[in-house]
Amino acid sequence: MKKWITIIGALLVQLCSYGQAFQFFAEDLTFRLSSGLFEVEGDYYFRNTTDRPARQTLLYPFPAEAAYGTISYISIMQGSDSILFKRTAGGVLFTVSAVARQEVAYRIGYGQQLTADSACYIITTTQRWKQPFEWATYQLHIPDSLRLLDISILPDSIGRTSTEEIYFWSRKNFWPEMDFLIRYGKR
């Protein structure tokens, strides 16, 4: 019995240290809102903090489809390579890999067919990493046919093109305390 406890204990220590191999340290995202569709695309940055190659399966969460709408497409890339993923009820599972002390970026995109006049980007789950983002940037593009009624995280600035408004956020040492909740209406 002692032998099994020692083996299980060693495995748990190994799994815990394996789970700590990566830091999720930054993200650079663009949100696009159109009538009935919310799209998210951008780069998610991870750092292998160990002196050995590492792999870790992560859950990328989606807003509740019952509340916001059906996820219509998903794409995960590293460079020009498509990354396999497994769809779950709450998001997708995919594997991050890096050699010792390497930083890697994964480009993730998805679209959500909205059922109402609101959208959500889940960001508070990053607190599970137990450290703030070193930096994070966000853009929200809204066509002139729609107007922003409310947003949970106030933008740093607003720009315009001939066909849309663009909201900008830039954060350092960012510890998100709320998700991006967006409410919009037609003009």
N, C-alpha and C positions, 0 to 999 in steps of 0.2 A: 504494500500500500504506500509506504514511504517513497518507494521508487517512482510510482505513478504521480504522486504529489510533486516530486522534484521535476519530473519530465513536464508535467502540465505547467508548473511554475516557470520553468525555463521557456516554454513556448509562449506563455503570456508575456513575459518580459521581452522576448524577441518580437512578438506582434506589436506590443506597445511602442517599442523603439522604431519598428518598421513604420507604424502609423505616424510617427513624428518626423519621418524623413523629409517631408515636403512642407514648405511654407507657401501659402497662397498670399502673395504680397502686393499684387496690383491688378487693376482692370481698367480697360479703355473701351467704352461701349457707346454704341449709337442705338437709340430707340427711334422708331418711325411709327407714327400713328396715322392711319387713314380710316375712312369710314368703314367700321367693322373689322379692322385688322390692326394688331399690335405686333411689331417686329422688333426683335432684339438681335444685334450682331456686334461682336467685338472680340477683343483679345483678353485672355485671362492668363496671368503670369504666375508661374510656380517656380520655386527654388528648391533643389535637392540640397539639404543642409548636411549631408553625410559625406564620408570619404569613400563611399561605394555606390555603384549603380543602384537605382531604386525604382520601384513600380508601386503604384497605389491606385486602387479603384475608388472613384469618387462618385457621389450623387450630385447631379446638377438638378436643382428643384425647379418645378414650374408652378405658377399660380393655379389654384384649384379650378379645374375645368368646369365644375358645376357652378362656380361663382362667376367666372370670367369668360369661358368659352373653350372650344376645342383647339388643341395644338395641331396645326395643319402641316407643319414641316419642321425638321430638325437637321442641323448640319454641324459636325464637329471635325475640325481639320487641325493638323499640325504641319505647318508649311504647306506643301502641295499634297500631302497625304491625308486621305479620309480616315478618320478614326472610327472603329466599330463601337457601337454602344448598344445597351439593352434598355428598352423602354419599361418603366415601372409605373405604378399608379401615381407616384408623386414627382416623377422626373425621369432622368436617364442616368444609367451607370456607365462610366467610361474609365479607362485606365490612363493615368499620367505616368510617363517614364522619363528618366533623365540619368545621365552619367553623374559621377561624383562632382559635387559643387557646381552643377550646371543650372542655369536658368532656362526655362522653356516657356513658350507661349502657345496656347491653344485657342483657335478661332472657333467660337461657338455662335450659331445663329438659330433662331426659331421664330415661327409665326404663330400667333394665336388669333383665331376667329372669334371676335368679341360678341358677346350676347347682349351687352348693355353699353352704357355710355361711360365705362370705366375700364382701366387697365392696371396691371400690377407687375412690377419687377421685384422679385424676392431678393433682398440684399442682406437681411438680418441674419440669415443662416451662416454668414461669414463669421459671426461671433464664435462659432464652434471651433474655429482655428485658434482662438484664444490670443489673437494679436490683431492690431489694426492694420489696414492697408497702408503700405508706405506711401502710395499715391493712387488716386483714382480719378478718371475723367469720364464725363457723360455728356451726351448730346441728345436732345429730344427734338425731332422734326415733326411739325404739325402743318398740314396744308391749309391754305387760306379758306377752304370750305369748312374747316372746323375751328373751334376756339377752345382754349384751355380754360376750364372753370375752376379747377382746384388741383394742387399738387402738394404732396406731403413734405417734400424737401425743396425749399426755395432755391431757385437757380442763382448763380453768380452774375449772369448776364444774359441778354436776349439779343439775337440778331435777326436779320430778315434777308430773304432773297425775293425775287419777283413773284414767287409762288408759295412761300411758306415762312413760318416763324421757326427759329431755332433757339432752343434754350440750352445753356451751357453750365456745367458744374466742373470744378477742379478742386480736389481735396488732397491734402497731405496728412499723414497720420490719421486716417479716416476710420472711425469705429461707428458704423451705421447703427443707429438706434431704432430706425423705422424703415419699412420697405418703401420703394417708390410707388405711391398710389396716385393715379392720374384720373381725373374726371374731366370729361370734355362734352361739348355740345356742337350742334351745327350752327353756322352763321346764318 
